[in-house]
Amino acid sequence: MSSECKGKSSWPELVGVEGTVAVATIERENPLVDANTVLKGTIVTPDFRCDRVWVWVTKDGIVYQVPTIG
């Protein structure tokens, strides 16, 4: 689904990085998206959007899942 979106759509290199650093990196590499940190276990809306990236972090603020557009 992310192929319909413009710009970079996945950031596997950010797994293990601090969430705030990941958000800044994502928004710099694709200015068409807003990246938001989300704490592991939080319920989020399931709709797909080309302008949004969920950055899933642990309680320590570390990215544990590959951030992707959605």
All heavy atoms as TSV, in Angstrom:
chain	resi	resn	atom	element	x	y	z
A	1	MET	N	N	0.804	-1.204	0.000
A	1	MET	CA	C	0.000	0.000	0.000
A	1	MET	C	C	0.845	1.265	0.000
A	1	MET	O	O	0.476	2.255	-0.584
A	1	MET	CB	C	-0.902	-0.003	1.231
A	1	MET	CG	C	-2.337	0.163	0.916
A	1	MET	SD	S	-3.219	0.216	2.493
A	1	MET	CE	C	-4.817	0.423	1.901
A	2	SER	N	N	1.988	1.237	0.635
A	2	SER	CA	C	2.799	2.435	0.749
A	2	SER	C	C	3.360	2.888	-0.599
A	2	SER	O	O	3.842	3.999	-0.719
A	2	SER	CB	C	3.907	2.240	1.768
A	2	SER	OG	O	4.769	1.223	1.357
A	3	SER	N	N	3.291	2.044	-1.660
A	3	SER	CA	C	3.802	2.432	-2.964
A	3	SER	C	C	2.985	3.570	-3.569
A	3	SER	O	O	3.464	4.269	-4.451
A	3	SER	CB	C	3.828	1.227	-3.906
A	3	SER	OG	O	2.522	0.740	-4.100
A	4	GLU	N	N	1.761	3.779	-3.110
A	4	GLU	CA	C	0.939	4.876	-3.607
A	4	GLU	C	C	1.335	6.207	-2.973
A	4	GLU	O	O	0.897	7.256	-3.412
A	4	GLU	CB	C	-0.538	4.598	-3.346
A	4	GLU	CG	C	-0.899	4.608	-1.873
A	4	GLU	CD	C	-2.279	4.066	-1.577
A	4	GLU	OE1	O	-2.642	3.031	-2.148
A	4	GLU	OE2	O	-2.988	4.691	-0.790
A	5	CYS	N	N	2.181	6.174	-1.979
A	5	CYS	CA	C	2.607	7.383	-1.270
A	5	CYS	C	C	3.926	7.890	-1.846
A	5	CYS	O	O	4.761	7.110	-2.281
A	5	CYS	CB	C	2.781	7.076	0.216
A	5	CYS	SG	S	1.288	6.459	0.999
A	6	LYS	N	N	4.123	9.203	-1.780
A	6	LYS	CA	C	5.336	9.811	-2.333
A	6	LYS	C	C	6.456	9.844	-1.298
A	6	LYS	O	O	6.209	9.989	-0.119
A	6	LYS	CB	C	5.031	11.222	-2.794
A	6	LYS	CG	C	4.032	11.278	-3.939
A	6	LYS	CD	C	3.862	12.692	-4.422
A	6	LYS	CE	C	2.784	12.815	-5.454
A	6	LYS	NZ	N	3.060	12.217	-6.720
A	7	GLY	N	N	7.682	9.698	-1.779
A	7	GLY	CA	C	8.851	9.781	-0.913
A	7	GLY	C	C	9.161	8.473	-0.214
A	7	GLY	O	O	8.522	7.446	-0.434
A	8	LYS	N	N	10.155	8.531	0.642
A	8	LYS	CA	C	10.567	7.357	1.409
A	8	LYS	C	C	9.422	6.897	2.295
A	8	LYS	O	O	8.726	7.713	2.892
A	8	LYS	CB	C	11.796	7.703	2.251
A	8	LYS	CG	C	12.421	6.517	2.930
A	8	LYS	CD	C	13.740	6.874	3.584
A	8	LYS	CE	C	14.344	5.649	4.244
A	8	LYS	NZ	N	15.638	5.940	4.850
A	9	SER	N	N	9.229	5.571	2.399
A	9	SER	CA	C	8.063	5.071	3.127
A	9	SER	C	C	8.386	4.113	4.267
A	9	SER	O	O	7.496	3.713	5.004
A	9	SER	CB	C	7.117	4.361	2.159
A	9	SER	OG	O	7.763	3.244	1.570
A	10	SER	N	N	9.666	3.752	4.446
A	10	SER	CA	C	10.041	2.792	5.472
A	10	SER	C	C	11.444	3.115	5.978
A	10	SER	O	O	12.325	3.482	5.192
A	10	SER	CB	C	10.003	1.382	4.881
A	10	SER	OG	O	10.386	0.426	5.833
A	11	TRP	N	N	11.650	2.945	7.292
A	11	TRP	CA	C	12.913	3.296	7.926
A	11	TRP	C	C	13.425	2.168	8.828
A	11	TRP	O	O	13.505	2.320	10.045
A	11	TRP	CB	C	12.751	4.590	8.744
A	11	TRP	CG	C	12.542	5.789	7.882
A	11	TRP	CD1	C	13.508	6.660	7.466
A	11	TRP	CD2	C	11.320	6.273	7.327
A	11	TRP	NE1	N	12.954	7.650	6.683
A	11	TRP	CE2	C	11.605	7.425	6.585
A	11	TRP	CE3	C	9.993	5.820	7.368
A	11	TRP	CZ2	C	10.637	8.144	5.904
A	11	TRP	CZ3	C	9.026	6.536	6.685
A	11	TRP	CH2	C	9.349	7.680	5.959
A	12	PRO	N	N	13.843	1.038	8.263
A	12	PRO	CA	C	14.326	-0.075	9.092
A	12	PRO	C	C	15.593	0.269	9.873
A	12	PRO	O	O	15.850	-0.304	10.935
A	12	PRO	CB	C	14.575	-1.199	8.087
A	12	PRO	CG	C	14.693	-0.526	6.769
A	12	PRO	CD	C	13.846	0.714	6.842
A	13	GLU	N	N	16.361	1.202	9.372
A	13	GLU	CA	C	17.601	1.589	10.038
A	13	GLU	C	C	17.377	2.305	11.365
A	13	GLU	O	O	18.311	2.491	12.148
A	13	GLU	CB	C	18.456	2.471	9.102
A	13	GLU	CG	C	17.893	3.855	8.832
A	13	GLU	CD	C	16.847	3.930	7.714
A	13	GLU	OE1	O	16.359	2.885	7.247
A	13	GLU	OE2	O	16.524	5.065	7.322
A	14	LEU	N	N	16.135	2.680	11.674
A	14	LEU	CA	C	15.847	3.411	12.906
A	14	LEU	C	C	15.462	2.515	14.089
A	14	LEU	O	O	15.294	3.007	15.203
A	14	LEU	CB	C	14.755	4.455	12.661
A	14	LEU	CG	C	15.149	5.558	11.674
A	14	LEU	CD1	C	13.981	6.513	11.452
A	14	LEU	CD2	C	16.382	6.300	12.150
A	15	VAL	N	N	15.335	1.219	13.856
A	15	VAL	CA	C	15.055	0.308	14.971
A	15	VAL	C	C	16.254	0.344	15.919
A	15	VAL	O	O	17.405	0.242	15.490
A	15	VAL	CB	C	14.794	-1.131	14.472
A	15	VAL	CG1	C	14.676	-2.090	15.635
A	15	VAL	CG2	C	13.533	-1.169	13.621
A	16	GLY	N	N	15.980	0.577	17.203
A	16	GLY	CA	C	17.035	0.671	18.200
A	16	GLY	C	C	17.464	2.092	18.507
A	16	GLY	O	O	18.247	2.324	19.424
A	17	VAL	N	N	16.926	3.048	17.766
A	17	VAL	CA	C	17.264	4.463	17.940
A	17	VAL	C	C	16.246	5.111	18.884
A	17	VAL	O	O	15.108	4.647	19.001
A	17	VAL	CB	C	17.248	5.163	16.551
A	17	VAL	CG1	C	17.412	6.658	16.661
A	17	VAL	CG2	C	18.311	4.566	15.647
A	18	GLU	N	N	16.632	6.199	19.536
A	18	GLU	CA	C	15.710	6.941	20.390
A	18	GLU	C	C	14.574	7.513	19.539
A	18	GLU	O	O	14.799	7.996	18.421
A	18	GLU	CB	C	16.469	8.071	21.081
A	18	GLU	CG	C	15.638	8.807	22.101
A	18	GLU	CD	C	16.428	9.876	22.822
A	18	GLU	OE1	O	17.612	9.645	23.113
A	18	GLU	OE2	O	15.837	10.937	23.070
A	19	GLY	N	N	13.356	7.457	20.051
A	19	GLY	CA	C	12.169	7.876	19.319
A	19	GLY	C	C	12.223	9.295	18.789
A	19	GLY	O	O	11.813	9.548	17.650
A	20	THR	N	N	12.716	10.236	19.591
A	20	THR	CA	C	12.766	11.631	19.141
A	20	THR	C	C	13.731	11.803	17.973
A	20	THR	O	O	13.479	12.600	17.067
A	20	THR	CB	C	13.162	12.573	20.295
A	20	THR	OG1	O	14.399	12.143	20.859
A	20	THR	CG2	C	12.099	12.599	21.371
A	21	VAL	N	N	14.809	11.059	17.989
A	21	VAL	CA	C	15.767	11.090	16.878
A	21	VAL	C	C	15.122	10.495	15.629
A	21	VAL	O	O	15.266	11.025	14.523
A	21	VAL	CB	C	17.061	10.320	17.242
A	21	VAL	CG1	C	17.985	10.186	16.045
A	21	VAL	CG2	C	17.768	11.006	18.401
A	22	ALA	N	N	14.378	9.410	15.802
A	22	ALA	CA	C	13.697	8.764	14.682
A	22	ALA	C	C	12.678	9.709	14.048
A	22	ALA	O	O	12.605	9.822	12.824
A	22	ALA	CB	C	13.019	7.479	15.149
A	23	VAL	N	N	11.891	10.393	14.864
A	23	VAL	CA	C	10.890	11.334	14.352
A	23	VAL	C	C	11.562	12.417	13.513
A	23	VAL	O	O	11.137	12.717	12.393
A	23	VAL	CB	C	10.068	11.961	15.503
A	23	VAL	CG1	C	9.279	13.168	15.028
A	23	VAL	CG2	C	9.136	10.921	16.106
A	24	ALA	N	N	12.627	13.009	14.018
A	24	ALA	CA	C	13.335	14.059	13.297
A	24	ALA	C	C	13.909	13.535	11.979
A	24	ALA	O	O	13.830	14.209	10.943
A	24	ALA	CB	C	14.446	14.641	14.166
A	25	THR	N	N	14.464	12.335	12.000
A	25	THR	CA	C	15.043	11.727	10.804
A	25	THR	C	C	13.977	11.485	9.747
A	25	THR	O	O	14.152	11.829	8.570
A	25	THR	CB	C	15.749	10.403	11.154
A	25	THR	OG1	O	16.768	10.673	12.109
A	25	THR	CG2	C	16.345	9.744	9.918
A	26	ILE	N	N	12.859	10.905	10.162
A	26	ILE	CA	C	11.768	10.594	9.231
A	26	ILE	C	C	11.234	11.867	8.583
A	26	ILE	O	O	11.074	11.943	7.364
A	26	ILE	CB	C	10.645	9.832	9.959
A	26	ILE	CG1	C	11.129	8.433	10.330
A	26	ILE	CG2	C	9.379	9.780	9.103
A	26	ILE	CD1	C	10.261	7.722	11.351
A	27	GLU	N	N	10.972	12.878	9.387
A	27	GLU	CA	C	10.411	14.121	8.853
A	27	GLU	C	C	11.417	14.866	7.973
A	27	GLU	O	O	11.025	15.568	7.039
A	27	GLU	CB	C	9.890	14.994	9.981
A	27	GLU	CG	C	8.654	14.381	10.623
A	27	GLU	CD	C	8.082	15.190	11.767
A	27	GLU	OE1	O	8.744	16.129	12.261
A	27	GLU	OE2	O	6.946	14.874	12.180
A	28	ARG	N	N	12.707	14.698	8.219
A	28	ARG	CA	C	13.739	15.303	7.374
A	28	ARG	C	C	13.829	14.555	6.038
A	28	ARG	O	O	13.936	15.164	4.977
A	28	ARG	CB	C	15.088	15.280	8.084
A	28	ARG	CG	C	16.203	15.956	7.273
A	28	ARG	CD	C	17.538	15.986	8.000
A	28	ARG	NE	N	18.061	14.642	8.217
A	28	ARG	CZ	C	18.145	14.034	9.402
A	28	ARG	NH1	N	17.741	14.643	10.499
A	28	ARG	NH2	N	18.640	12.821	9.499
A	29	GLU	N	N	13.760	13.218	6.090
A	29	GLU	CA	C	13.904	12.417	4.875
A	29	GLU	C	C	12.650	12.389	4.013
A	29	GLU	O	O	12.733	12.128	2.809
A	29	GLU	CB	C	14.335	10.994	5.234
A	29	GLU	CG	C	15.750	10.952	5.787
A	29	GLU	CD	C	16.239	9.549	6.071
A	29	GLU	OE1	O	15.501	8.570	5.863
A	29	GLU	OE2	O	17.404	9.432	6.507
A	30	ASN	N	N	11.489	12.627	4.615
A	30	ASN	CA	C	10.243	12.725	3.847
A	30	ASN	C	C	9.389	13.836	4.458
A	30	ASN	O	O	8.592	13.592	5.364
A	30	ASN	CB	C	9.471	11.403	3.846
A	30	ASN	CG	C	8.254	11.468	2.931
A	30	ASN	OD1	O	7.826	12.546	2.521
A	30	ASN	ND2	N	7.685	10.320	2.607
A	31	PRO	N	N	9.545	15.060	3.967
A	31	PRO	CA	C	8.807	16.189	4.534
A	31	PRO	C	C	7.297	16.138	4.282
A	31	PRO	O	O	6.563	16.983	4.801
A	31	PRO	CB	C	9.440	17.406	3.858
A	31	PRO	CG	C	10.200	16.897	2.696
A	31	PRO	CD	C	10.496	15.453	2.944
A	32	LEU	N	N	6.818	15.151	3.551
A	32	LEU	CA	C	5.383	15.013	3.302
A	32	LEU	C	C	4.661	14.293	4.433
A	32	LEU	O	O	3.437	14.178	4.409
A	32	LEU	CB	C	5.146	14.259	1.990
A	32	LEU	CG	C	5.756	14.906	0.740
A	32	LEU	CD1	C	5.596	13.981	-0.458
A	32	LEU	CD2	C	5.126	16.263	0.486
A	33	VAL	N	N	5.409	13.784	5.424
A	33	VAL	CA	C	4.787	13.027	6.511
A	33	VAL	C	C	4.994	13.704	7.860
A	33	VAL	O	O	5.931	14.467	8.052
A	33	VAL	CB	C	5.328	11.572	6.602
A	33	VAL	CG1	C	5.094	10.825	5.306
A	33	VAL	CG2	C	6.789	11.537	6.993
A	34	ASP	N	N	4.078	13.395	8.773
A	34	ASP	CA	C	4.230	13.747	10.183
A	34	ASP	C	C	4.491	12.449	10.918
A	34	ASP	O	O	3.710	11.505	10.810
A	34	ASP	CB	C	2.958	14.396	10.735
A	34	ASP	CG	C	2.748	15.798	10.209
A	34	ASP	OD1	O	3.727	16.556	10.144
A	34	ASP	OD2	O	1.605	16.129	9.861
A	35	ALA	N	N	5.590	12.389	11.652
A	35	ALA	CA	C	5.932	11.200	12.428
A	35	ALA	C	C	5.527	11.431	13.881
A	35	ALA	O	O	5.732	12.524	14.418
A	35	ALA	CB	C	7.424	10.918	12.324
A	36	ASN	N	N	4.929	10.421	14.485
A	36	ASN	CA	C	4.460	10.516	15.859
A	36	ASN	C	C	4.933	9.320	16.661
A	36	ASN	O	O	4.760	8.174	16.227
A	36	ASN	CB	C	2.926	10.527	15.889
A	36	ASN	CG	C	2.351	11.676	15.102
A	36	ASN	OD1	O	2.458	12.815	15.512
A	36	ASN	ND2	N	1.759	11.382	13.954
A	37	THR	N	N	5.514	9.571	17.839
A	37	THR	CA	C	5.902	8.457	18.694
A	37	THR	C	C	4.667	7.889	19.368
A	37	THR	O	O	3.763	8.631	19.764
A	37	THR	CB	C	6.926	8.880	19.768
A	37	THR	OG1	O	6.399	9.961	20.509
A	37	THR	CG2	C	8.247	9.260	19.160
A	38	VAL	N	N	4.645	6.574	19.467
A	38	VAL	CA	C	3.537	5.866	20.089
A	38	VAL	C	C	4.123	4.809	21.018
A	38	VAL	O	O	4.961	4.003	20.598
A	38	VAL	CB	C	2.634	5.184	19.038
A	38	VAL	CG1	C	1.439	4.536	19.688
A	38	VAL	CG2	C	2.186	6.182	17.977
A	39	LEU	N	N	3.694	4.824	22.255
A	39	LEU	CA	C	4.172	3.870	23.247
A	39	LEU	C	C	3.646	2.469	22.951
A	39	LEU	O	O	2.463	2.296	22.616
A	39	LEU	CB	C	3.735	4.311	24.644
A	39	LEU	CG	C	4.240	3.485	25.817
A	39	LEU	CD1	C	5.761	3.525	25.891
A	39	LEU	CD2	C	3.645	4.025	27.110
A	40	LYS	N	N	4.520	1.488	23.051
A	40	LYS	CA	C	4.152	0.085	22.828
A	40	LYS	C	C	2.889	-0.247	23.617
A	40	LYS	O	O	2.775	0.080	24.793
A	40	LYS	CB	C	5.297	-0.822	23.285
A	40	LYS	CG	C	5.086	-2.276	23.010
A	40	LYS	CD	C	6.321	-3.073	23.406
A	40	LYS	CE	C	6.167	-4.517	23.032
A	40	LYS	NZ	N	7.389	-5.284	23.311
A	41	GLY	N	N	1.913	-0.858	22.943
A	41	GLY	CA	C	0.661	-1.247	23.583
A	41	GLY	C	C	-0.468	-0.246	23.423
A	41	GLY	O	O	-1.607	-0.543	23.746
A	42	THR	N	N	-0.158	0.935	22.903
A	42	THR	CA	C	-1.180	1.959	22.696
A	42	THR	C	C	-2.051	1.591	21.502
A	42	THR	O	O	-1.552	1.082	20.495
A	42	THR	CB	C	-0.507	3.330	22.449
A	42	THR	OG1	O	0.304	3.650	23.566
A	42	THR	CG2	C	-1.532	4.421	22.227
A	43	ILE	N	N	-3.329	1.857	21.604
A	43	ILE	CA	C	-4.249	1.621	20.493
A	43	ILE	C	C	-4.272	2.874	19.620
A	43	ILE	O	O	-4.414	3.985	20.128
A	43	ILE	CB	C	-5.660	1.294	21.009
A	43	ILE	CG1	C	-5.627	-0.006	21.810
A	43	ILE	CG2	C	-6.648	1.198	19.850
A	43	ILE	CD1	C	-6.920	-0.331	22.519
A	44	VAL	N	N	-4.110	2.676	18.305
A	44	VAL	CA	C	-4.146	3.788	17.360
A	44	VAL	C	C	-5.210	3.525	16.302
A	44	VAL	O	O	-5.646	2.389	16.113
A	44	VAL	CB	C	-2.772	4.003	16.679
A	44	VAL	CG1	C	-1.720	4.404	17.693
A	44	VAL	CG2	C	-2.340	2.781	15.912
A	45	THR	N	N	-5.590	4.583	15.617
A	45	THR	CA	C	-6.576	4.457	14.545
A	45	THR	C	C	-6.012	3.581	13.418
A	45	THR	O	O	-4.836	3.722	13.068
A	45	THR	CB	C	-6.981	5.850	14.025
A	45	THR	OG1	O	-7.936	5.703	12.993
A	45	THR	CG2	C	-5.805	6.630	13.509
A	46	PRO	N	N	-6.817	2.682	12.853
A	46	PRO	CA	C	-6.304	1.749	11.852
A	46	PRO	C	C	-6.328	2.274	10.416
A	46	PRO	O	O	-5.896	1.577	9.514
A	46	PRO	CB	C	-7.253	0.559	11.995
A	46	PRO	CG	C	-8.546	1.181	12.398
A	46	PRO	CD	C	-8.174	2.339	13.287
A	47	ASP	N	N	-6.819	3.487	10.196
A	47	ASP	CA	C	-6.903	3.989	8.826
A	47	ASP	C	C	-5.518	4.234	8.236
A	47	ASP	O	O	-4.581	4.578	8.938
A	47	ASP	CB	C	-7.744	5.264	8.761
A	47	ASP	CG	C	-7.165	6.412	9.571
A	47	ASP	OD1	O	-6.671	6.139	10.689
A	47	ASP	OD2	O	-7.191	7.560	9.108
A	48	PHE	N	N	-5.399	4.034	6.931
A	48	PHE	CA	C	-4.126	4.218	6.231
A	48	PHE	C	C	-4.041	5.644	5.718
A	48	PHE	O	O	-4.973	6.142	5.083
A	48	PHE	CB	C	-4.021	3.241	5.049
A	48	PHE	CG	C	-2.718	3.354	4.328
A	48	PHE	CD1	C	-1.630	2.612	4.734
A	48	PHE	CD2	C	-2.579	4.222	3.249
A	48	PHE	CE1	C	-0.409	2.720	4.075
A	48	PHE	CE2	C	-1.370	4.335	2.595
A	48	PHE	CZ	C	-0.281	3.584	3.002
A	49	ARG	N	N	-2.917	6.316	6.000
A	49	ARG	CA	C	-2.709	7.680	5.531
A	49	ARG	C	C	-1.273	7.838	5.042
A	49	ARG	O	O	-0.333	7.426	5.726
A	49	ARG	CB	C	-2.972	8.677	6.657
A	49	ARG	CG	C	-4.428	8.737	7.052
A	49	ARG	CD	C	-4.694	9.675	8.184
A	49	ARG	NE	N	-3.941	10.920	8.082
A	49	ARG	CZ	C	-3.979	11.881	8.991
A	49	ARG	NH1	N	-4.739	11.747	10.060
A	49	ARG	NH2	N	-3.269	12.968	8.851
A	50	CYS	N	N	-1.128	8.457	3.886
A	50	CYS	CA	C	0.202	8.681	3.307
A	50	CYS	C	C	0.987	9.753	4.041
A	50	CYS	O	O	2.183	9.888	3.826
A	50	CYS	CB	C	0.074	9.069	1.831
A	50	CYS	SG	S	-0.327	7.686	0.751
A	51	ASP	N	N	0.323	10.527	4.884
A	51	ASP	CA	C	1.014	11.622	5.566
A	51	ASP	C	C	1.334	11.313	7.029
A	51	ASP	O	O	1.648	12.213	7.800
A	51	ASP	CB	C	0.188	12.906	5.471
A	51	ASP	CG	C	-1.148	12.816	6.198
A	51	ASP	OD1	O	-1.584	11.693	6.554
A	51	ASP	OD2	O	-1.759	13.882	6.416
A	52	ARG	N	N	1.275	10.036	7.401
A	52	ARG	CA	C	1.497	9.688	8.810
A	52	ARG	C	C	2.444	8.492	8.941
A	52	ARG	O	O	2.367	7.525	8.199
A	52	ARG	CB	C	0.160	9.323	9.464
A	52	ARG	CG	C	0.315	8.871	10.908
A	52	ARG	CD	C	-1.008	8.542	11.540
A	52	ARG	NE	N	-1.635	7.418	10.859
A	52	ARG	CZ	C	-2.959	7.280	10.739
A	52	ARG	NH1	N	-3.776	8.169	11.240
A	52	ARG	NH2	N	-3.447	6.238	10.114
A	53	VAL	N	N	3.325	8.602	9.951
A	53	VAL	CA	C	4.206	7.487	10.321
A	53	VAL	C	C	4.098	7.310	11.827
A	53	VAL	O	O	4.328	8.261	12.583
A	53	VAL	CB	C	5.678	7.757	9.936
A	53	VAL	CG1	C	6.567	6.629	10.420
A	53	VAL	CG2	C	5.826	7.950	8.434
A	54	TRP	N	N	3.722	6.118	12.259
A	54	TRP	CA	C	3.748	5.800	13.691
A	54	TRP	C	C	5.156	5.329	14.021
A	54	TRP	O	O	5.686	4.440	13.363
A	54	TRP	CB	C	2.766	4.682	14.043
A	54	TRP	CG	C	1.313	4.952	13.807
A	54	TRP	CD1	C	0.458	4.165	13.084
A	54	TRP	CD2	C	0.512	6.014	14.327
A	54	TRP	NE1	N	-0.800	4.700	13.103
A	54	TRP	CE2	C	-0.798	5.837	13.872
A	54	TRP	CE3	C	0.788	7.123	15.126
A	54	TRP	CZ2	C	-1.840	6.710	14.180
A	54	TRP	CZ3	C	-0.249	7.998	15.438
A	54	TRP	CH2	C	-1.533	7.781	14.975
A	55	VAL	N	N	5.753	5.915	15.042
A	55	VAL	CA	C	7.073	5.504	15.506
A	55	VAL	C	C	6.855	4.792	16.844
A	55	VAL	O	O	6.675	5.426	17.879
A	55	VAL	CB	C	8.021	6.722	15.666
A	55	VAL	CG1	C	9.383	6.263	16.157
A	55	VAL	CG2	C	8.148	7.471	14.344
A	56	TRP	N	N	6.837	3.468	16.803
A	56	TRP	CA	C	6.533	2.650	17.982
A	56	TRP	C	C	7.761	2.545	18.875
A	56	TRP	O	O	8.823	2.115	18.422
A	56	TRP	CB	C	6.071	1.270	17.543
A	56	TRP	CG	C	4.737	1.334	16.872
A	56	TRP	CD1	C	4.485	1.431	15.537
A	56	TRP	CD2	C	3.469	1.343	17.517
A	56	TRP	NE1	N	3.132	1.500	15.321
A	56	TRP	CE2	C	2.488	1.443	16.519
A	56	TRP	CE3	C	3.067	1.285	18.851
A	56	TRP	CZ2	C	1.130	1.478	16.814
A	56	TRP	CZ3	C	1.716	1.316	19.145
A	56	TRP	CH2	C	0.760	1.416	18.134
A	57	VAL	N	N	7.599	2.961	20.142
A	57	VAL	CA	C	8.716	2.966	21.082
A	57	VAL	C	C	8.388	2.162	22.341
A	57	VAL	O	O	7.230	1.998	22.714
A	57	VAL	CB	C	9.113	4.404	21.491
A	57	VAL	CG1	C	9.609	5.192	20.287
A	57	VAL	CG2	C	7.974	5.135	22.174
A	58	THR	N	N	9.442	1.687	22.983
A	58	THR	CA	C	9.319	1.004	24.271
A	58	THR	C	C	9.125	2.048	25.367
A	58	THR	O	O	9.226	3.252	25.111
A	58	THR	CB	C	10.591	0.200	24.581
A	58	THR	OG1	O	11.677	1.132	24.723
A	58	THR	CG2	C	10.900	-0.819	23.498
A	59	LYS	N	N	8.916	1.585	26.590
A	59	LYS	CA	C	8.772	2.516	27.718
A	59	LYS	C	C	10.027	3.343	27.930
A	59	LYS	O	O	9.979	4.411	28.531
A	59	LYS	CB	C	8.387	1.772	28.992
A	59	LYS	CG	C	9.421	0.784	29.494
A	59	LYS	CD	C	8.963	0.098	30.775
A	59	LYS	CE	C	9.917	-0.951	31.239
A	59	LYS	NZ	N	11.252	-0.478	31.550
A	60	ASP	N	N	11.151	2.886	27.395
A	60	ASP	CA	C	12.413	3.618	27.487
A	60	ASP	C	C	12.610	4.589	26.321
A	60	ASP	O	O	13.651	5.248	26.237
A	60	ASP	CB	C	13.589	2.640	27.543
A	60	ASP	CG	C	13.520	1.747	28.779
A	60	ASP	OD1	O	13.165	2.261	29.855
A	60	ASP	OD2	O	13.812	0.548	28.656
A	61	GLY	N	N	11.630	4.648	25.406
A	61	GLY	CA	C	11.702	5.583	24.289
A	61	GLY	C	C	12.507	5.110	23.098
A	61	GLY	O	O	12.877	5.903	22.238
A	62	ILE	N	N	12.747	3.798	23.014
A	62	ILE	CA	C	13.556	3.233	21.927
A	62	ILE	C	C	12.647	2.593	20.875
A	62	ILE	O	O	11.733	1.834	21.206
A	62	ILE	CB	C	14.549	2.178	22.471
A	62	ILE	CG1	C	15.439	2.788	23.555
A	62	ILE	CG2	C	15.383	1.578	21.335
A	62	ILE	CD1	C	16.261	3.983	23.113
A	63	VAL	N	N	12.899	2.893	19.611
A	63	VAL	CA	C	12.120	2.338	18.506
A	63	VAL	C	C	12.335	0.829	18.459
A	63	VAL	O	O	13.470	0.360	18.431
A	63	VAL	CB	C	12.528	2.980	17.161
A	63	VAL	CG1	C	11.754	2.367	15.997
A	63	VAL	CG2	C	12.336	4.496	17.200
A	64	TYR	N	N	11.233	0.063	18.458
A	64	TYR	CA	C	11.345	-1.407	18.446
A	64	TYR	C	C	10.729	-2.039	17.213
A	64	TYR	O	O	10.843	-3.256	17.005
A	64	TYR	CB	C	10.710	-2.013	19.707
A	64	TYR	CG	C	9.211	-1.976	19.736
A	64	TYR	CD1	C	8.453	-3.034	19.257
A	64	TYR	CD2	C	8.539	-0.867	20.209
A	64	TYR	CE1	C	7.073	-3.003	19.257
A	64	TYR	CE2	C	7.158	-0.819	20.219
A	64	TYR	CZ	C	6.436	-1.888	19.753
A	64	TYR	OH	O	5.065	-1.827	19.749
A	65	GLN	N	N	10.072	-1.242	16.386
A	65	GLN	CA	C	9.400	-1.756	15.184
A	65	GLN	C	C	9.732	-0.809	14.037
A	65	GLN	O	O	9.850	0.403	14.229
A	65	GLN	CB	C	7.905	-1.764	15.451
A	65	GLN	CG	C	7.047	-2.283	14.327
A	65	GLN	CD	C	5.586	-2.354	14.746
A	65	GLN	OE1	O	5.279	-2.800	15.851
A	65	GLN	NE2	N	4.699	-1.935	13.889
A	66	VAL	N	N	9.873	-1.343	12.828
A	66	VAL	CA	C	10.225	-0.520	11.677
A	66	VAL	C	C	9.138	0.524	11.425
A	66	VAL	O	O	7.979	0.180	11.223
A	66	VAL	CB	C	10.405	-1.386	10.409
A	66	VAL	CG1	C	10.656	-0.517	9.184
A	66	VAL	CG2	C	11.529	-2.385	10.590
A	67	PRO	N	N	9.504	1.804	11.474
A	67	PRO	CA	C	8.529	2.846	11.149
A	67	PRO	C	C	8.201	2.833	9.650
A	67	PRO	O	O	9.109	2.770	8.811
A	67	PRO	CB	C	9.239	4.157	11.520
A	67	PRO	CG	C	10.374	3.754	12.394
A	67	PRO	CD	C	10.760	2.386	11.941
A	68	THR	N	N	6.909	2.860	9.325
A	68	THR	CA	C	6.469	2.888	7.937
A	68	THR	C	C	5.294	3.840	7.781
A	68	THR	O	O	4.566	4.100	8.753
A	68	THR	CB	C	6.020	1.486	7.452
A	68	THR	OG1	O	4.961	1.026	8.291
A	68	THR	CG2	C	7.147	0.492	7.448
A	69	ILE	N	N	5.104	4.329	6.575
A	69	ILE	CA	C	3.949	5.180	6.299
A	69	ILE	C	C	2.692	4.360	6.526
A	69	ILE	O	O	2.631	3.185	6.233
A	69	ILE	CB	C	4.011	5.707	4.851
A	69	ILE	CG1	C	5.058	6.816	4.758
A	69	ILE	CG2	C	2.657	6.197	4.377
A	69	ILE	CD1	C	5.212	7.419	3.387
A	70	GLY	N	N	1.693	4.996	7.050
A	70	GLY	CA	C	0.436	4.294	7.254
A	70	GLY	C	C	-0.437	5.043	8.152
A	70	GLY	O	O	-1.553	5.038	8.381
